Amino acid sequence: QEDRLVLNLTAKQNVALVSSEEEAEKRLAEMELSDSAELLPEELSGGMKRRVAIARALAFGGDVLLLDEAFSGVDVELALRIIDKICAEYKEKLIIVITHRPELFANRDYTEIKI
């Protein structure tokens, strides 16, 4: 539920902690944050911080992705675009989502989604 961003690092530097700078730029672009890559966390909105945290998680990789209230503060249309990107990339892996916004996942065509 917490973004856990390093306060004195830019969005790009936060993502690059677990990857390369090029990977960080790619992941921020996927989260529609290219224009905010050089901003510090204090300069980002709550939803933007969430997306930086998601970008960092995706850059880290792994076999399981745990998203705990990852879309709070993110508008519905943007959240749906991000969810589609995540599900496309993790289609062979386990994604666990904890949310108070089940409408983001209702009527979606995910193969084994359990709400």
C-alpha angles and dihedrals in degrees: 000000000000125000095217094200120168102249099214094049127082121243090261093048090050091055093041089059087083100030145013124298089250091053090048091053091049093049093047089051089053088054089048092246103118091118091053099047094111096047123107118235092256088061093053128085119240092260091049091052089052091053092050088052090050090048090053092049091050092046090052092053124190137155097276129046116199114193114185110187087329094157102051109125092021118111117243099251093049092044090053092051090050092046090052091051092048094047092048091053096041098040090122094042138067119267119188116193125188111191145153087208105073089159086078088067102033117111092006122138100239114146103229105009118156119191 
